Amino acid sequence: MSNQKKTALYCRLSQDDGLDGDSNSIQNQKSILQRFAEDHHFPNPCFYVDDGFSGGNFQRPAFQQMIADMENGEIGIIVTKDLSRLGRNQLHTGLYIEERFPMFGVRYIAINDNVDTENAESNDLMPFKNLFNEWFIRDTSRKIRAVQKAKAERGERLGTRAPYGYVKDPEAKKLVIDEEAAAVVKRIFALCAAGNGPSRIATILTKEKVFCPSYYTYQKYGLTHSALDITKPYHWSDSAVANLLENEIYRGNTVNYRFSTKSYKDKRKIEHPREECLVFENTHPAIISKEVWDIVQRVRKNKRRRTKTDEQNKYSGLVVCADCGKTMVLHRAHTMSADYNHFTCRTYKKDGEACTAHYIRECILDEIVLEDLRRVTAEAREQPQEFAEYLNSKQSAELQKEIRRLEKEKAAMQKHKAELDAIFKKLYEDSVLGRITAEQFQLLSASYTEEQAKLTETLPQRESEIRHLKETVSNTAAFLDKAKRYTDIQALTPELLRLFIQKIVVHENEVKWSKHAPQTVEIHYADIGCTENRKTAEPEHHNEIPKVS
């Protein structure tokens, strides 16, 4: 073997290995390997160290560097303290020892396990030792998952780091607000509520030289992060802003099981829908109020692009065609007076035969919405009892009866699905025990399988219908509270619109293609739905006060 080649002394330590004390510490491994190399007069010893990396994953930086050096012909011998330091994956560890290392003429030695690829007899028990090493990591993974599951079900936060805007209280073991970072979080939510998207917000923060989360944490607390780039302290990405705007941690909620992995071997993250997560409310101080949170989520639901005039459409996602149900498009141009900015049906714009224009000017819509918003909030403030009675009267007995009917239907379907499952199981047992023939099993099971498939498809539809009907029941108290806080509404803003309004339904002119025919606009308020009053706009007289139909 050429003296020019190196002897690679490889050390690895994971967080779980660290629990065993100093026996597996990097310092102890280095000492053992250094002494072994000196005693055997191995040439050019060189350390490769992976501290804090699992043996189940071979994508470790120092290990990969060692393999690259080996493939370049720079390494003649590789030495580890034992087989588990090289890895705890039976197949991959065996592949390296028995195929990759011999392919490049490399001798491998595991000191404590008496493995030396130059001595064939020493390798007889190596496959079994690798298997035991994998069993160890599998058992450790199972125990960790059990502990994490118990903590998640108790409502304890599973994250190891405090999210941006918070710090960990070492005594109470809970999150407390970091006022400096929390101010930035509040500003981000305010910018979004005002109609700015994640890219626009990221640009604003970068221009204003606001420290990005990873650099802020490094600068203030000395903690590093995989995303840290100290050369770009003010680099905000749109994905970071978007994730922040959708994180319920800022509402004071703990959401566990948002992500999981398939196994200890496959570390790719799987994101779960919110319905499958464990959500615990009010587990720590909230930075963002429920009101602001709801506004931002409605804004995020209707993601908006800036127009060519670089102006934000404050109505984006709120204005809907009464006939096709699609959102309407706002047309603006530098060459056009602001009075002529107008909405048209999206379907009509794509296919003129599928719907009609439903043309309405933005300035007219502003007048209608502002006047009606002032009227409704004034009624709520000045006559709260009469206002509440009026809304309650809208919740008809028919609506409640329909909800009860659908819930009974849903319960019956769930019961029938369980019965079908039991029948199918019994059929399978009869088939296995020979009580019925294979042909009989196929004939009977086919109809049950088809019925099960229909129930599986129909049940979510019933649940959706029930949820939709329940959402139509007014939340009078919430609307009254907002009306009391907004007593002097001077102009419409994106925040104000999404705080009070769920959608605005625009009907076609009563006389098609007429420039003077009245046009009906329905305003559906958040929490209370559509009031009885509707506004009628006259397109060519937008400076006049619209009539009430």
LUMROGU-160957 format. One record per residue (C-alpha): residue number from 1; x negated, y negated, z negated. Coordinates in Angstrom, 1 decimal. Layout:
<atoms>
- vexnu; px; py; pz
- NUM; X; Y; Z;
...
</atoms>
This chain:
<atoms>
- vexnu; px; py; pz
- 1; 0.0; 0.0; 0.0;
- 2; -1.4; -3.4; 1.0;
- 3; -2.5; -5.6; -1.9;
- 4; -1.0; -8.5; -0.1;
- 5; 2.5; -7.3; -1.0;
- 6; 4.3; -8.5; -4.1;
- 7; 5.6; -6.5; -7.0;
- 8; 9.2; -7.7; -7.6;
- 9; 10.1; -7.7; -11.3;
- 10; 13.9; -8.1; -11.2;
- 11; 15.9; -9.3; -14.3;
- 12; 19.7; -9.6; -14.6;
- 13; 21.9; -10.6; -17.5;
- 14; 25.7; -11.0; -17.5;
- 15; 27.9; -12.5; -20.1;
- 16; 29.0; -9.1; -21.3;
- 17; 25.4; -7.9; -21.5;
- 18; 24.6; -10.8; -23.7;
- 19; 26.9; -9.4; -26.4;
- 20; 24.5; -6.5; -27.0;
- 21; 21.9; -8.9; -28.6;
- 22; 18.3; -9.4; -27.6;
- 23; 17.8; -5.9; -26.0;
- 24; 19.1; -7.1; -22.7;
- 25; 18.0; -10.7; -22.9;
- 26; 16.1; -12.2; -20.0;
- 27; 13.1; -12.8; -22.3;
- 28; 13.0; -9.2; -23.4;
- 29; 13.4; -7.9; -19.8;
- 30; 10.5; -10.1; -18.7;
- 31; 8.3; -8.9; -21.5;
- 32; 8.9; -5.3; -20.7;
- 33; 8.4; -5.7; -16.9;
- 34; 5.3; -7.8; -17.3;
- 35; 3.7; -5.3; -19.6;
- 36; 4.6; -2.4; -17.4;
- 37; 3.2; -4.1; -14.3;
- 38; -0.1; -4.9; -16.1;
- 39; -0.4; -1.3; -17.6;
- 40; 0.0; 0.2; -14.1;
- 41; -2.1; -2.5; -12.3;
- 42; 0.7; -3.4; -9.9;
- 43; -0.4; -6.2; -7.5;
- 44; 1.0; -9.7; -7.4;
- 45; 3.9; -9.5; -9.9;
- 46; 6.7; -12.0; -9.2;
- 47; 9.9; -12.5; -11.2;
- 48; 13.4; -12.6; -9.7;
- 49; 16.0; -13.6; -12.3;
- 50; 19.8; -13.7; -12.2;
- 51; 21.1; -15.0; -15.5;
- 52; 24.9; -14.8; -16.0;
- 53; 25.7; -12.6; -13.0;
- 54; 27.8; -9.4; -13.1;
- 55; 26.3; -6.1; -12.0;
- 56; 29.4; -5.3; -10.1;
- 57; 28.7; -8.0; -7.5;
- 58; 25.5; -7.9; -5.4;
- 59; 25.9; -11.5; -4.0;
- 60; 23.5; -12.9; -6.6;
- 61; 21.1; -15.6; -5.5;
- 62; 17.9; -14.1; -6.9;
- 63; 18.8; -10.6; -5.8;
- 64; 19.6; -11.8; -2.3;
- 65; 16.3; -13.7; -2.2;
- 66; 14.5; -10.5; -3.3;
- 67; 16.2; -8.5; -0.5;
- 68; 15.3; -11.2; 2.1;
- 69; 11.6; -11.1; 1.0;
- 70; 11.7; -7.3; 1.2;
- 71; 13.1; -7.4; 4.7;
- 72; 10.3; -9.9; 5.6;
- 73; 7.7; -7.3; 4.5;
- 74; 6.6; -9.3; 1.4;
- 75; 7.5; -6.7; -1.3;
- 76; 6.0; -3.3; -1.9;
- 77; 7.4; -2.4; -5.3;
- 78; 10.6; -3.3; -7.2;
- 79; 10.8; -2.8; -10.9;
- 80; 13.8; -3.2; -13.3;
- 81; 14.3; -2.4; -17.0;
- 82; 16.9; 0.2; -16.2;
- 83; 19.3; 1.1; -13.4;
- 84; 22.1; -1.1; -14.7;
- 85; 19.9; -4.2; -14.2;
- 86; 19.9; -3.5; -10.5;
- 87; 23.7; -3.1; -10.4;
- 88; 26.7; -1.4; -11.9;
- 89; 28.4; -0.4; -8.6;
- 90; 27.6; 3.3; -8.0;
- 91; 27.9; 3.2; -4.2;
- 92; 26.0; 0.0; -3.6;
- 93; 23.2; 0.8; -6.1;
- 94; 22.8; 4.2; -4.6;
- 95; 22.7; 2.7; -1.1;
- 96; 19.9; 0.3; -2.0;
- 97; 17.8; 3.0; -3.8;
- 98; 18.3; 5.8; -1.4;
- 99; 18.5; 4.0; 2.0;
- 100; 17.6; 0.3; 2.0;
- 101; 14.4; 0.5; -0.1;
- 102; 12.9; 3.5; 1.7;
- 103; 13.8; 1.9; 5.0;
- 104; 11.3; -0.9; 4.2;
- 105; 8.8; 1.3; 2.5;
- 106; 9.6; -0.1; -1.0;
- 107; 9.0; 1.9; -4.2;
- 108; 11.7; 1.4; -6.8;
- 109; 11.2; 2.0; -10.6;
- 110; 13.7; 1.8; -13.4;
- 111; 11.6; 2.0; -16.6;
- 112; 14.0; 3.1; -19.3;
- 113; 15.9; 5.6; -17.0;
- 114; 12.6; 7.2; -15.8;
- 115; 13.5; 6.7; -12.2;
- 116; 10.7; 6.4; -9.7;
- 117; 11.3; 6.9; -6.0;
- 118; 7.8; 8.3; -5.5;
- 119; 8.7; 11.1; -7.9;
- 120; 11.6; 13.1; -6.4;
- 121; 12.2; 15.0; -9.6;
- 122; 12.9; 11.9; -11.6;
- 123; 15.8; 11.0; -9.3;
- 124; 17.9; 14.1; -10.0;
- 125; 20.1; 12.4; -12.7;
- 126; 20.2; 9.0; -11.0;
- 127; 23.7; 9.4; -9.4;
- 128; 25.2; 10.3; -12.7;
- 129; 23.5; 7.4; -14.5;
- 130; 24.8; 5.0; -11.8;
- 131; 28.3; 6.5; -12.3;
- 132; 28.1; 5.9; -16.1;
- 133; 27.0; 2.3; -15.4;
- 134; 30.0; 1.7; -13.2;
- 135; 32.3; 3.3; -15.8;
- 136; 30.9; 0.8; -18.3;
- 137; 31.8; -2.3; -16.1;
- 138; 35.3; -0.7; -15.3;
- 139; 36.0; -0.2; -19.0;
- 140; 34.8; -3.7; -19.9;
- 141; 37.0; -5.2; -17.1;
- 142; 40.0; -3.3; -18.5;
- 143; 39.4; -4.6; -22.0;
- 144; 38.9; -8.1; -20.8;
- 145; 42.1; -8.0; -18.8;
- 146; 44.0; -6.7; -21.8;
- 147; 42.7; -9.5; -24.0;
- 148; 43.4; -12.1; -21.3;
- 149; 47.0; -10.8; -20.9;
- 150; 47.6; -11.0; -24.7;
- 151; 46.3; -14.6; -24.8;
- 152; 48.4; -15.5; -21.7;
- 153; 51.6; -14.1; -23.2;
- 154; 50.9; -16.1; -26.4;
- 155; 50.7; -19.3; -24.4;
- 156; 47.0; -19.8; -24.9;
- 157; 45.2; -21.5; -22.0;
- 158; 42.9; -19.1; -20.2;
- 159; 40.6; -21.6; -18.5;
- 160; 37.1; -21.9; -19.9;
- 161; 36.7; -25.6; -19.0;
- 162; 38.9; -28.5; -19.9;
- 163; 40.5; -30.0; -16.8;
- 164; 39.7; -33.5; -15.6;
- 165; 41.5; -36.0; -17.9;
- 166; 41.1; -33.7; -21.0;
- 167; 38.4; -32.5; -23.4;
- 168; 38.5; -29.6; -25.8;
- 169; 39.0; -30.2; -29.5;
- 170; 36.6; -27.7; -31.1;
- 171; 38.4; -27.6; -34.4;
- 172; 42.0; -27.4; -33.2;
- 173; 41.0; -25.4; -30.0;
- 174; 43.4; -27.4; -28.0;
- 175; 43.2; -30.0; -25.2;
- 176; 43.1; -33.7; -26.2;
- 177; 43.2; -36.6; -23.8;
- 178; 40.0; -38.2; -22.5;
- 179; 41.3; -41.7; -22.1;
- 180; 38.7; -42.8; -19.5;
- 181; 39.5; -40.0; -17.1;
- 182; 43.2; -40.0; -18.0;
- 183; 43.4; -43.6; -16.7;
- 184; 42.1; -42.4; -13.3;
- 185; 44.6; -39.5; -13.3;
- 186; 47.5; -41.9; -14.0;
- 187; 46.3; -44.2; -11.2;
- 188; 46.2; -41.2; -8.7;
- 189; 49.8; -40.3; -9.6;
- 190; 50.8; -44.0; -9.3;
- 191; 49.1; -44.3; -5.8;
- 192; 50.9; -41.1; -4.7;
- 193; 54.3; -42.3; -6.0;
- 194; 53.7; -45.5; -4.0;
- 195; 53.5; -43.5; -0.8;
- 196; 49.8; -42.7; -0.5;
- 197; 48.7; -39.2; 0.5;
- 198; 45.7; -37.3; -0.9;
- 199; 43.4; -38.4; 1.9;
- 200; 44.3; -42.1; 1.5;
- 201; 43.9; -41.8; -2.3;
- 202; 40.5; -40.1; -2.0;
- 203; 39.4; -42.9; 0.4;
- 204; 40.5; -45.6; -2.1;
- 205; 38.7; -44.0; -5.1;
- 206; 35.6; -43.4; -3.0;
- 207; 35.5; -47.1; -1.9;
- 208; 36.1; -48.3; -5.4;
- 209; 33.1; -46.1; -6.6;
- 210; 35.1; -44.0; -9.1;
- 211; 33.1; -41.0; -10.3;
- 212; 34.5; -37.8; -8.9;
- 213; 35.6; -35.1; -11.6;
- 214; 32.5; -32.9; -11.3;
- 215; 30.0; -35.8; -11.6;
- 216; 32.1; -37.5; -14.3;
- 217; 31.9; -34.4; -16.4;
- 218; 28.2; -34.0; -15.8;
- 219; 27.4; -37.7; -16.5;
- 220; 29.5; -37.9; -19.7;
- 221; 29.3; -34.4; -21.2;
- 222; 26.2; -32.9; -19.5;
- 223; 28.3; -30.0; -18.0;
- 224; 27.5; -28.7; -14.5;
- 225; 30.0; -27.3; -12.0;
- 226; 29.6; -25.3; -8.8;
- 227; 31.0; -28.3; -6.9;
- 228; 28.6; -30.8; -8.4;
- 229; 26.5; -32.8; -6.0;
- 230; 24.6; -35.5; -7.9;
- 231; 23.7; -37.2; -4.6;
- 232; 27.4; -38.0; -4.1;
- 233; 28.8; -39.2; -7.4;
- 234; 31.8; -41.0; -5.8;
- 235; 32.8; -38.3; -3.3;
- 236; 36.5; -37.6; -3.7;
- 237; 38.0; -34.9; -1.4;
- 238; 41.6; -34.8; -0.4;
- 239; 41.9; -31.2; -1.6;
- 240; 40.7; -32.2; -5.1;
- 241; 43.3; -35.0; -5.2;
- 242; 46.1; -32.7; -3.9;
- 243; 45.2; -30.0; -6.5;
- 244; 45.3; -32.6; -9.2;
- 245; 48.8; -33.9; -8.1;
- 246; 50.2; -30.4; -8.2;
- 247; 48.7; -29.3; -11.6;
- 248; 51.3; -29.0; -14.3;
- 249; 48.6; -29.3; -17.0;
- 250; 49.1; -33.1; -16.7;
- 251; 52.8; -32.7; -17.7;
- 252; 51.6; -31.1; -20.9;
- 253; 52.4; -27.5; -19.7;
- 254; 50.2; -24.4; -19.7;
- 255; 50.7; -22.2; -16.6;
- 256; 49.0; -18.8; -17.0;
- 257; 48.5; -16.2; -14.3;
- 258; 48.4; -18.7; -11.5;
- 259; 45.6; -16.7; -10.0;
- 260; 44.4; -13.1; -10.3;
- 261; 42.0; -10.7; -8.7;
- 262; 42.7; -7.2; -7.3;
- 263; 40.0; -5.5; -9.3;
- 264; 36.6; -5.9; -10.9;
- 265; 35.1; -5.2; -7.5;
- 266; 37.1; -7.6; -5.5;
- 267; 36.8; -11.1; -6.9;
- 268; 38.9; -12.9; -4.3;
- 269; 41.6; -15.0; -5.9;
- 270; 45.2; -14.2; -5.3;
- 271; 47.6; -17.2; -6.0;
- 272; 51.0; -16.3; -7.4;
- 273; 54.2; -18.3; -6.9;
- 274; 55.4; -20.2; -9.9;
- 275; 58.2; -17.8; -10.6;
- 276; 55.7; -15.0; -11.3;
- 277; 53.6; -17.2; -13.7;
- 278; 53.9; -17.6; -17.4;
- 279; 54.9; -21.3; -18.1;
- 280; 54.7; -22.8; -21.6;
- 281; 55.9; -26.3; -22.0;
- 282; 54.6; -29.1; -24.3;
- 283; 51.5; -27.1; -25.3;
- 284; 49.3; -30.3; -25.4;
- 285; 49.6; -34.1; -24.9;
- 286; 50.9; -35.0; -21.5;
- 287; 49.1; -37.6; -19.3;
- 288; 52.0; -38.0; -16.8;
- 289; 55.6; -38.5; -17.8;
- 290; 58.3; -36.2; -16.4;
- 291; 59.8; -39.1; -14.4;
- 292; 56.5; -39.9; -12.6;
- 293; 55.8; -36.2; -12.1;
- 294; 59.3; -35.7; -10.4;
- 295; 58.7; -38.7; -8.1;
- 296; 55.3; -37.4; -7.0;
- 297; 56.6; -33.9; -6.4;
- 298; 59.4; -35.3; -4.2;
- 299; 56.8; -37.4; -2.4;
- 300; 54.5; -34.4; -1.9;
- 301; 57.5; -32.3; -0.7;
- 302; 57.9; -34.9; 2.1;
- 303; 54.3; -35.4; 3.1;
- 304; 54.0; -38.5; 5.2;
- 305; 51.6; -39.8; 7.8;
- 306; 50.7; -43.4; 8.1;
- 307; 52.2; -45.1; 11.2;
- 308; 50.2; -46.7; 14.0;
- 309; 50.8; -50.0; 12.3;
- 310; 49.2; -48.6; 9.2;
- 311; 52.4; -49.1; 7.2;
- 312; 53.9; -46.5; 5.0;
- 313; 57.5; -45.3; 5.6;
- 314; 59.0; -45.7; 2.1;
- 315; 62.0; -43.7; 3.2;
- 316; 60.0; -40.8; 4.5;
- 317; 61.9; -37.5; 4.1;
- 318; 64.9; -39.2; 2.5;
- 319; 66.9; -40.2; 5.6;
- 320; 68.8; -37.3; 7.1;
- 321; 71.0; -36.9; 10.2;
- 322; 74.6; -36.1; 9.1;
- 323; 75.2; -33.7; 12.1;
- 324; 72.0; -31.6; 12.5;
- 325; 70.6; -32.1; 9.0;
- 326; 67.1; -33.0; 10.2;
- 327; 65.1; -35.9; 8.8;
- 328; 65.2; -39.0; 10.9;
- 329; 62.2; -40.7; 12.5;
- 330; 61.2; -44.3; 11.9;
- 331; 60.1; -46.2; 15.0;
- 332; 57.8; -49.2; 14.5;
- 333; 55.5; -51.1; 16.9;
- 334; 53.2; -54.1; 16.8;
- 335; 55.1; -55.6; 19.8;
- 336; 58.4; -55.2; 18.1;
- 337; 60.0; -57.6; 15.5;
- 338; 60.4; -56.0; 12.1;
- 339; 64.1; -56.5; 12.4;
- 340; 64.1; -54.0; 15.2;
- 341; 62.3; -51.2; 13.3;
- 342; 64.8; -48.3; 13.4;
- 343; 65.6; -44.7; 12.6;
- 344; 66.7; -42.1; 15.1;
- 345; 67.5; -38.4; 14.8;
- 346; 64.5; -36.1; 15.1;
- 347; 66.5; -33.5; 17.0;
- 348; 67.7; -36.2; 19.4;
- 349; 64.2; -37.4; 20.0;
- 350; 63.1; -33.8; 20.9;
- 351; 66.2; -32.7; 22.8;
- 352; 68.8; -35.4; 23.6;
- 353; 71.5; -32.8; 24.3;
- 354; 71.2; -31.1; 20.9;
- 355; 72.3; -34.1; 18.9;
- 356; 72.9; -37.9; 19.1;
- 357; 70.7; -40.8; 18.2;
- 358; 72.4; -41.8; 14.9;
- 359; 70.5; -45.1; 15.5;
- 360; 70.2; -47.4; 12.4;
- 361; 67.9; -50.3; 11.8;
- 362; 65.6; -50.2; 8.8;
- 363; 66.6; -53.7; 7.6;
- 364; 70.3; -52.7; 7.6;
- 365; 69.4; -49.5; 5.6;
- 366; 67.5; -51.7; 3.2;
- 367; 70.5; -53.9; 2.6;
- 368; 72.9; -50.9; 2.2;
- 369; 70.7; -49.0; -0.2;
- 370; 69.6; -52.0; -2.3;
- 371; 73.1; -53.3; -2.7;
- 372; 74.6; -49.9; -3.6;
- 373; 71.7; -49.1; -6.0;
- 374; 72.3; -52.4; -7.8;
- 375; 76.1; -51.6; -8.0;
- 376; 75.8; -48.1; -9.3;
- 377; 73.1; -48.8; -11.9;
- 378; 75.1; -51.9; -13.1;
- 379; 78.2; -49.7; -13.5;
- 380; 76.2; -47.2; -15.4;
- 381; 74.8; -49.8; -17.8;
- 382; 78.0; -51.9; -18.3;
- 383; 80.6; -49.1; -18.5;
- 384; 78.6; -46.0; -19.5;
- 385; 81.7; -44.1; -20.9;
- 386; 83.9; -44.7; -17.8;
- 387; 80.9; -43.9; -15.6;
- 388; 80.3; -40.6; -17.3;
- 389; 84.0; -39.7; -17.2;
- 390; 84.1; -40.4; -13.5;
- 391; 81.1; -38.2; -12.8;
- 392; 82.5; -35.4; -15.0;
- 393; 85.8; -35.5; -13.2;
- 394; 83.8; -34.8; -10.0;
- 395; 82.7; -31.5; -11.4;
- 396; 85.8; -29.7; -10.2;
- 397; 87.1; -26.5; -11.7;
- 398; 86.7; -24.9; -8.2;
- 399; 82.9; -25.5; -8.4;
- 400; 82.6; -23.8; -11.8;
- 401; 84.9; -21.0; -10.6;
- 402; 82.7; -20.5; -7.6;
- 403; 79.5; -20.3; -9.7;
- 404; 81.1; -17.7; -12.0;
- 405; 82.3; -15.7; -9.0;
- 406; 78.8; -15.6; -7.5;
- 407; 77.2; -14.7; -10.8;
- 408; 79.6; -11.8; -11.2;
- 409; 78.9; -10.7; -7.6;
- 410; 75.1; -10.9; -8.2;
- 411; 75.4; -8.8; -11.4;
- 412; 77.5; -6.2; -9.5;
- 413; 74.9; -6.0; -6.8;
- 414; 72.0; -5.6; -9.3;
- 415; 73.9; -2.8; -11.0;
- 416; 74.7; -1.1; -7.7;
- 417; 71.0; -1.4; -6.7;
- 418; 70.0; 0.3; -9.9;
- 419; 72.5; 3.1; -9.3;
- 420; 71.1; 3.6; -5.8;
- 421; 67.6; 3.9; -7.2;
- 422; 68.8; 6.6; -9.6;
- 423; 70.7; 8.5; -6.8;
- 424; 67.7; 8.4; -4.5;
- 425; 65.4; 9.7; -7.3;
- 426; 67.9; 12.5; -8.0;
- 427; 68.0; 13.4; -4.3;
- 428; 64.2; 13.5; -4.1;
- 429; 64.1; 15.9; -7.1;
- 430; 66.7; 18.1; -5.6;
- 431; 64.7; 18.2; -2.3;
- 432; 61.5; 19.1; -4.1;
- 433; 63.2; 21.8; -6.2;
- 434; 64.9; 23.2; -3.1;
- 435; 68.4; 22.5; -4.1;
- 436; 69.1; 20.8; -0.8;
- 437; 67.4; 21.2; 2.6;
- 438; 65.1; 18.7; 4.2;
- 439; 67.8; 17.9; 6.8;
- 440; 70.3; 17.2; 4.1;
- 441; 67.8; 15.0; 2.2;
- 442; 67.1; 13.0; 5.4;
- 443; 70.8; 12.6; 6.2;
- 444; 71.8; 11.5; 2.7;
- 445; 68.7; 9.3; 2.0;
- 446; 69.1; 7.4; 5.3;
- 447; 72.4; 5.8; 4.3;
- 448; 71.2; 5.0; 0.8;
- 449; 67.9; 3.5; 2.1;
- 450; 69.9; 1.2; 4.5;
- 451; 72.2; 0.1; 1.7;
- 452; 69.2; -0.6; -0.6;
- 453; 67.6; -2.7; 2.2;
- 454; 70.8; -4.8; 2.6;
- 455; 71.0; -5.4; -1.2;
- 456; 67.3; -6.4; -1.3;
- 457; 68.0; -9.0; 1.4;
- 458; 71.3; -10.3; 0.0;
- 459; 70.3; -10.7; -3.6;
- 460; 67.9; -13.6; -3.1;
- 461; 70.5; -15.3; -1.0;
- 462; 73.1; -15.1; -3.8;
- 463; 70.5; -16.4; -6.3;
- 464; 69.8; -19.3; -4.0;
- 465; 73.5; -20.1; -3.7;
- 466; 74.0; -20.1; -7.5;
- 467; 70.9; -22.3; -8.0;
- 468; 72.1; -24.8; -5.4;
- 469; 75.6; -25.0; -6.9;
- 470; 74.2; -25.5; -10.4;
- 471; 72.0; -28.3; -9.1;
- 472; 75.0; -30.1; -7.9;
- 473; 76.3; -30.5; -11.5;
- 474; 75.4; -34.0; -12.5;
- 475; 72.9; -34.9; -15.2;
- 476; 74.6; -38.1; -16.3;
- 477; 72.4; -38.8; -19.3;
- 478; 69.2; -38.8; -17.2;
- 479; 70.8; -41.3; -14.7;
- 480; 72.1; -43.6; -17.5;
- 481; 68.6; -43.6; -19.1;
- 482; 67.0; -44.7; -15.8;
- 483; 69.7; -47.3; -15.2;
- 484; 69.1; -48.9; -18.6;
- 485; 65.3; -49.2; -17.9;
- 486; 65.7; -50.7; -14.4;
- 487; 67.9; -53.7; -15.0;
- 488; 66.5; -56.1; -12.3;
- 489; 65.9; -54.4; -9.0;
- 490; 64.6; -57.0; -6.6;
- 491; 63.2; -54.8; -3.8;
- 492; 63.0; -51.2; -2.7;
- 493; 59.7; -49.4; -3.3;
- 494; 58.8; -45.7; -2.6;
- 495; 58.7; -45.0; -6.3;
- 496; 62.1; -46.6; -6.9;
- 497; 63.7; -44.7; -4.0;
- 498; 62.4; -41.3; -5.2;
- 499; 63.3; -42.1; -8.8;
- 500; 67.0; -42.7; -8.0;
- 501; 67.8; -41.2; -4.6;
- 502; 67.9; -37.6; -3.5;
- 503; 68.8; -38.3; 0.2;
- 504; 70.5; -40.7; 2.5;
- 505; 72.8; -39.2; 5.1;
- 506; 73.3; -41.3; 8.2;
- 507; 76.4; -40.6; 10.4;
- 508; 76.8; -41.5; 14.1;
- 509; 78.7; -44.7; 15.1;
- 510; 82.5; -44.1; 14.9;
- 511; 82.6; -45.1; 18.6;
- 512; 79.7; -43.5; 20.5;
- 513; 77.3; -45.8; 22.3;
- 514; 79.1; -48.9; 20.9;
- 515; 76.9; -51.6; 19.5;
- 516; 79.5; -53.0; 17.2;
- 517; 81.3; -49.9; 15.9;
- 518; 81.0; -49.2; 12.2;
- 519; 78.6; -46.6; 10.9;
- 520; 78.8; -44.6; 7.7;
- 521; 75.9; -44.0; 5.3;
- 522; 76.1; -41.7; 2.3;
- 523; 73.7; -42.2; -0.6;
- 524; 73.1; -39.1; -2.7;
- 525; 71.6; -40.1; -6.0;
- 526; 69.3; -37.9; -8.0;
- 527; 71.1; -36.3; -11.1;
- 528; 74.6; -37.4; -10.1;
- 529; 75.0; -36.7; -6.4;
- 530; 77.0; -38.8; -4.0;
- 531; 79.4; -41.4; -5.4;
- 532; 82.8; -41.9; -3.9;
- 533; 81.9; -45.2; -2.3;
- 534; 80.3; -45.1; 1.1;
- 535; 78.7; -48.0; 3.0;
- 536; 79.5; -48.9; 6.5;
- 537; 76.9; -50.7; 8.6;
- 538; 77.5; -52.8; 11.7;
- 539; 74.3; -52.5; 13.9;
- 540; 74.5; -56.0; 15.5;
- 541; 75.3; -57.9; 12.3;
- 542; 72.7; -56.7; 9.9;
- 543; 72.5; -60.0; 8.1;
- 544; 76.1; -59.7; 7.0;
- 545; 77.0; -57.8; 3.8;
- 546; 78.0; -54.3; 4.8;
- 547; 81.6; -53.3; 4.3;
- 548; 82.8; -50.7; 1.8;
- 549; 84.9; -47.9; 3.4;
</atoms>
